[in-house]
Amino acid sequence: MKLRTRLFITFGTMVILPLVLMAIAYMSIGSYMTHTLQREYGFETVDYETLSNSIQASGEQTELLFYEFLDIIQKSPENLEDKTFLSQLNSQAIEHASYIIVRKGNDLYYTGSQKAAGRIFDNLPPYGHDTSVPDTGYYYNQLQKLVKQADFQFSDGSEGSIFIVTPISKLFSQSFLMDMMIAIALILLFTACILTQWIHKGVFRPIRNLNTAMQMIAEGNLEYSLTTDEKGEFGDLFRNYEDMRLRLKESNEEKVLGERQNKELISNISHDLKTPITAIKGYVEGLMDGVADTPEKMTKYVRTIYNKANDMDRLINELTFYSGINSNRIPYNFHRINVNEYFRDCVEEVGLELESENIRLNYSNLVDPDIRIIADPEQLKRVINNIISNCIKYMDKPQGVIDIRILDEIDSVRVEIEDNGKGIAAKDLSNIFERFYRTDASRNSSKGGSGIGLSIVKKIIEDHGGYIWATSRENEGTCLHFVIRKYREVENDEQNIDN
């Protein structure tokens, strides 16, 4: 839930819930008190206005009855001697939470509430007590009554007075007010408890959980997960935290993997550099000691030293190129290259090296003489050399064979370089283009390698807009395939026209 919605609900709850509960409390307390008033004083009808504002409400109701009685005294006073008629008047008074008392002389002639009249009768005003003022009223502090008096003469000449008695119930109203205040206090306390619990569950608990999670992150614990189905800001915070945690975990794992790979690279490069350096030192010492005492031996020693120096140079170039891959700063100089001429030169160059390794090279070109591609000649040569170098390292046959085939694929040119070496297991085949991956876990000096040669090959081919894959059978050999799109002069001219 969004914080704005939560605030609106909180505001509405603070306003509406207390009002609803106070209305319920008012009706409940009023119902109880009206029942008590009816039980104590014998009234049949008492409204809530009487309870909440006794003096004003009772005074207004008594005034209406009083004027009606004055009208009866003026027009037909004999009706006040009829107790049946008086009972009807009392019924009207009861509807207004009042009752009547009729006095004849000093005796009680009629009352609508015998119990109540017995307590007030002796305190009633005497006959002729300032009846010239129609709205005269007497408030008896000890009895809490509002009394209206109207005097008349009975038919036998006796003095008579009719009284309208309305209970003011000041103490009763104070009790009602006190009960309402207590109810309001309890309602506010109840509302505060509900809102506090709701806000604690919906706001403070998520903040506490998020704070705990951030402390875990600060301590390096990236496994502490926060999941929620909550909507709104806190749901977004939880999901953002989880996304941040996963990214940090992934970054940390990549960092650990990178550090491990760098250590492995340094170890591999150090090992591979040590091998040709050791060989160079041995042959140089042989020259210094005069072991190469014939021109043929001299030529052999110098050629070996030269080859080992080339091996070192290749390793250093691989390391430099690997740094370029990591920083995505490989230098490319693309040109339009004739496929036939370029690969013929490459085959002549690698042929000399393969001949020294006792490996036969077979070359076939099945593309038209004028087919061209867009490529960087130096980087494409690096691809060929890395693949050939890999073939040489894992050649396990006395008579090695490497086949280079150039095939026409309509819109592209496919190059296949196949050897008859030891092959690659099916479980390793999909991983050979990963950095530092070597199928030969027990690496030795004769089949060493930095493990980045084929990853460099893949990177270069993909940067040329092509793709590469491998097929292999164990103990039979491996074939590397890569595809590069052809350069078409017609398409290029059409693009120039469109532009």
N, C-alpha and C positions, 0 to 999 in steps of 0.2 A: 504494500500500500504506500502511496506517495505521501511525503510529509505534509504537503498542502492539504490533501484529503484528510489525513490524520488530525491536522489542526482544526479543520472545519468540523469534524466529528467531535473533537474535544470541546470546541466552543458550543456546539449544539447540545452536547450532553450536559455541560455546565449550566446552560440556560433552561433547556426543556425538561430534563429529568427532575431537577428540584421543583419546578413548577408543577409537574404532574404529580410528584409524590406529595407536595404540600396540599394540592387539591384533594388527593385521596385522604391525607391526614385530616384536613379540615372537615371533610364529609364524615369520616369515621368518628372523630372526636365530637363533632356536632351531633351526629346521630346518637352517640352514647349520652351526651348531656341532655338532649331533648327527651330521650327516654327517661332519664333521671328526673327531669322537670315534670314530666307527665306523671311519673310514679309518686313524686313527693308532693306535688300540688294538685294533682287530679286534672291537669289540663290535657285536652285531647289534641290540640294543634299548637305547635310551637315551631316557628320557622327559624332559619339560620341567621336572619338579620337580627332577631331578638337576642341571639347569643353573642354576636359580634359587636352590636351597638345597642345595648339594652335601653339606655335612657332615651336616645333619639327615636328608635323604632317603637318602643312602648309608648312614648309620649304621643307620637303621631297616631297610633292606633286608638289610644284612649280618647284623643280629641274627637275622632270621628264618632265613636260611640256616645260620648258626652253630649254632642250636639243633637244626636238622635233622641237621647233621653229628654233633653230640654224641650224638644219639639213635642214629645208625648205628653210631658207635664202641662204644656200650654194648651194642647188640643184635647186630650182625654186623660186626665190624671187618674180617673177611676180604674183605668187598666192596670195601674201599678198595684192595685189591691188584689188583682187576679194572679194567683201563683202560677197558673198555667201559662199566662202571658209572660210572667216574670221568667219562667223556665225557658221560654222562647228567646227572650232578651239575653238570658245567660248563655244560651247556645251561641248567639251571635258574639257575645263577649269572649267565649272560649275560643272561637275561631281566631281571635286577636290576642290570644294568650292572656286573657283577663277573666275576671268573674265579677258578679254584682252582689251587693249586700243591701237589703232594704231594712231600715230600722223604723219601728213605730214607737214613738215615745223614747223610752230607754231600753226597749226590748228588741231582740232580733226577730224580724218578721219573716225574712227570706234570705237565703244565701246560696250561691252556686257552688261554694266549697266550704262545707261545714268545718273541716279541719283547719283550713286557713283562716276562716272567719273567726274561729274561736280565739286565735292568737292576736288578731288585729282589732276585734270589735271594741274592746275597752279603750283603745287609743284613737278611735275615730273622732273627728271634730264634732262639736255640738251643733244642734239645729240652729240655723240662721247664721252660720259662720261665714260672713263675707261672701254670700252667694251672688252679690250684685256683679261680681267679676266672673264672666262665664268660663274663663280658662284657668280658674284657681286650681292649683294642685298642691298636694302636700307630700313631701318626701320624708318618710320615717326612717331615720338612720339605723335604728336597731332592728327594724323589720324589713327594710329594703323594699318598700312598696311605693308605688305612685297611686295616689287616691284622688279621684274627682268626685265632688259632692254636689248634689242637686236636691233642694228641699221642696216639699209639697205638703198638702193637707189631705189626710184621709177623709172619707165621707162622714165619719163620726166626729170630725174636728180634731183628731189627734195629729200631733206633729209627726211628719214623716220625712225621711231622707233616703235617697238612693245613692249608693256609692259604687263607682267603678274602680276596682282594685286591679292594678297591673303590677306583677312582680318585676322590680328593677333588677334584682339579683346581681348587685355589683360584685359581691364575692364570687358569684357564679361566673360572671364575665371575666374576672381576674383569673380564675382557675382555667377558664377556656383559653385565655391569652397565654397563661403560663404553659399549659399543655401544648399549645401551638408553637411556642418558642422552643420548648424541648424537642418537639417533633421536627422543627426546622433545623435545629442543631444536629439531630440524628441524621436527617436527610442530607445535609451538607457533608457530614462525616462519611456517610455511606457513598455519596457521589465522589468525594475525594478519594476514598479507598479504591473504588472501581477505576477511576481515571488513573490513579497512581499505578495500580497493577497493570492496566492496559498499556500505559506509556512505558512502564518498566519492561514489559514483555516485548513491546513493539519498537522501542528506541534504545533503552539502556542495555538490554541484553545483547542485541546485535552489535552495539558499539563495543561492549566488553569482549565479545567473541572476536571481533575484528582486531581489537587491541592485542588480544592474546596471540592471534595469528601473525600480526606484524612483529611481535616480540620473537616469535619462532623464526620468522624470516631473518630478523636481526641477528639471531644466534646461529644462523646457518642451517636451520632445519627446514628444508624445502619439501618435506613430506606431509606437513600439516595442512589438511585440506578443509575448505569451507564450502559447503553445498547448501543451497536453499531453493525453495520454490517461491519465495517472496517476490512480489512485484515492487516497483517503485525504486526510490533512491537506494535503500539498503540492499535490495535484491541486486541492483546494478553494482553496488560496492562489492558485494560478495563475489559476483561473477567477474568483476574487474580484478579483484584480488586473486581469484583462482587462475585467471588468464595470466596475470603477472607472475604467479608462482610457477605455473607451467613453463612460461618463457624463461624465467630465471633458472629453473631446473634444467631446461633444455640447453640454455647457454652455459650453465655450469658443466653439464655433461660434455658439451662440445669443447669447452675449455680443457677439461680433464683429458678428453680424447686427443685434442690437439697437442697438449703437453706430452702425452704418451707417444703420439706419432712423431713429434719433433725429437724426442729422446731416441726413439727407434731409428729415425732418419739419421741422426748424428752418429748413432752406433753403426748403422749400415754403411754410411759414407766413410766413416773412420776405418771400418774393416776393409771396404773396397779400395780405399786409398792405400791402406797399409800393404795390400797384396802386390800392386804394381811397384810401389816404392821399394819393397823388399826385393823384388825381382830386379829392378833397376840397379839397386845397390850391389846385388850379387854379380850381375854382368859387368858393372863398372869395376868392381874389385877384380874380376877375372881379367879384364883388359889391363888393369894396373899391374897385376901379377904376371902378365905375359902368357896367360893361358891361351888366349886367342893368338896363336903363333903362325897362323896361315891366313892368307887373304879371305878364304872362304869362311873361317871361323870369325874373323874380324867382321865381315859383312853380316853374318848371322847374329853376332852379339849386338851390333849397332841397330840392325833391323828390329830385334827384340826390344831393345831399349826404346826405340822409336814407337813401337806398338804399345808398350806399357805406358809411355807418356801420353799417347793418344787415349788410352783407357782412362787415365787420370783426368785428361782434359774433358772427356765425355761426362765423367761423373760430376765434375765441377759445373759443366754446362747444365746438367740435369738439376743440380741444386739451385743454380741461378734461375733456371726456368720455373722450377717449383715455387720459388719466391714470387715470381711474376704471376703464377696461377693464383696464389693466395691473395695477392693484392689486386688481381684482375687487371694487370697492366702488361699483358703480353703484346709485344710490338708486332704488328702485321703490315706487310707491304704487298697488297694484292695486285696481281697482274693477270693478263690473259695468257694462258699457257697452252701450247700445243701438246696434247697428251702423248702422242707418239715420240716426239723429240725429247720431251722431258723424262719419260720413264725409260727410254733407251739410254740416256745419259746416266740415270740412277742405277740401272742394272750394270752398266760398265763399271761404275764406281764401286758398287758393293761386290761385284764379281771378284775383284782382286782379293778382298778380305776373305771371302768364302773359300777361294782357292787355297789360301794359306791355312784354312781350318779344315781342309780336306772335305769340303761340302760342295756337291754339284748343284749348279744353278740352272734351272729351266725357266725360260721366259717366253710368253706368248702374248701377242697383242691382237685383239679382234675388233678394234674400233677403226673407223675411217681415218685416213691420214690428216684430214683437216679439222678433226674434232678438237675443240678447245674447252678449257675450264677456267674459272676465276679462282686463283689460289695464290698463296704466298709461297714462292719456290723454296725458301729456306725452311719454313715451318713444315711444309709437306715433306721435304727431305728428312726432317727430324722424325716424322711419322714412320717413313720407310726404314730409317736406320734403327729406331727403337724396336720396331717389330722384328727386323732381321737379327738384331742383337739378342732379343728374347729367344728367337729360334735357335741361335747358336748356343746360348746358355743351357738350354734344356734338351739339346740334341744328345741322344744316348745310343745312336746307331754307329757302327764302324764307318759306314758310308752314308753320310748325311745328304739329304736332298731337299732343296727348297724350290718351290714352284711359284713364279710370279705371273699372274694372269690379269690382263686388262680386258674387261668385258663391256659391251655396249648394252645399256639398259634403257634405250629410247630417249628418255629425258635426262639421263644421268650416266655417269661412268662408274662401274664397280671394279674395285681392285681387290684381288685375292692373293694373299701370301700364305702358302701352305708348306709345312715341313713334315718330315717323317720321324719326329722326335718321340718323346715319352708320352705326349698327350696330357690332357687335363681331365680330372675326374668330374663327373656331372655335377656333384655338389659344390665344386669350386668354380665352375664355368661362369656363373652369373656374377661372381665377385672379382674377377681378374682385373676389371677396370677401376676398382676402388684403390684409393691411395694407400700405399704401404702393404697392400695385400700380396702375399706370396704363397703359392701352392706348396712350395718346398719349405716346411716349417723348420727342418733341421738344416739351416743354411750353412754352406761351406764356401770355401774360397773359390772353388772352381765354378760354382753356380750361384754366386752371390748376386746382389743387386739391391738397389735402394728401395725397390718396391713402388716407384712412382712412374716408371717408364710408360706403362700402358694407360695410366690415368692421364699423363701428358698427351698421349696419342688421342685419347677420347676427347679431351678438351679442345685440341687443335681441330679435329674433324668436325666437332659440333660448332665451333666458331666459324668454320667454312660453310655452315648450313647443311652438313651431311650427317651421317650416322654410321656407327660401327658396331659390329657384333662378332662373336666367335663361335666356331663349331669344332668339336674335338672328339676323338676316341682314344681311350687309354691304350698305350703301347703301339698306336698306329700313327698318331700325329695330330696337329692342330692347324686350323685354317682361320686366319683373320680376314674379315670382309669389311670394307668401308666403301661408302658411296658418296660421290660429289656430283652436284648438278652440272649439266653441260652449259656452256656459254653459247647462246644462239644469236647470231648477228641480226636475223630478221626481227626477233622479238625486241632486241635492243633498238633497232631503227624505228619500230612501231611505237615504242615508248617515247623516243625522241620526238616523233611526229605528234603524239598525244600531248606531250608537254608544250 
